[in-house]
Amino acid sequence: MMEKRQLAAEQQQQQAEAAAPPPEQPMAEVSWNDVQHVDQLGLEVGYRLIPLVDRSQDGELLRRIRGIRKKIAQELGFLVPVHIRDNLEIKPNAYRILLKGVEVGEGEAYIGQYLAINPGRVSGELVSAPTTDPAFGLLKRCGSTLKREEAQTLGYTVVDASTVVATHISNLLQNHAAELLGREEVRALIDHQAKESPKLIEDLVPKIIPISTLQKVLQQLLTDGIHIRDFRTIVETLSDHIGTTQDIDELTSAVRTALSRVIVQQLFPGETELPLMTLEPALENVLLQAVQSKTGGGLEPGWPKICCPAPHKKQSKWKIRVTIRCCSRHPVCGHY
């Protein structure tokens, strides 16, 4: 009897030990590994678009993105990384394009379906579901493989899902090129140029031209849609003018002048004549002062009271309009 009681007590003790919660583990210290890195440019895709970016499945979109990066590097003059990941929280056929962690573009693409684009010379109307091009917001038509052949017969330009996403990325890269040119990219440009012109870089950057100044000038050029491939001319021009001015706008203007042939060729390739428009000198002075002002387009001091009274400071939005109308009636007052 005693043995049974002792055996039952041992079994109860074993069950109690098994049911007891495990000892608490010491809480791990917070480290830098817990801080999520923000990519310069990122692409997130829904789970149905994963085959487009899966290396094991030879994703078509991966090849197109590599081609886009090469094209952007050739056109703009610097490399842009694109980080790709899947996101199960968005729609299965959706994708998001992120700039420094913030969404700048989104859309949907369907594997096996095609986007039909009317180039303006089609022989008939394509009967299919209407949709919107995510890159440019234009109305398009989409359909299956059978519709693809019909659309091509009618003269439509037909693109697949990977081309839709790739075109969207390329368009955003062009529009946000200045934001993507960070300090690290500028240093990479300097290192690349140093291989071809080591003495030039050694003597000028950063001894004479601060990297921050160089970066701001390059960003302004990209904002204007001017490529920065001719890095040597840009650096040499800055070295010639940085001793007389530190103003970024004036330095950028000097670089534009040095790149004049490049800019004309970029805007009017193959043209021998350029259309020009001239302004009345008084109006030109007004606009120049408004552009160069650091206070948001103000025209004081120096407002010609003999012409018309200066508007109130809070009415800066219509200052220029008032002055233009005034100077058109009194062309003698243009001394700003």
Summary of the structure (lengths in Angstrom):
residues: 336
radius of gyration: 31.1
end to end distance: 115.1
largest distance: 124.4
contacts: 879
relative contact order: 0.07
helix: 51%
strand: 11%
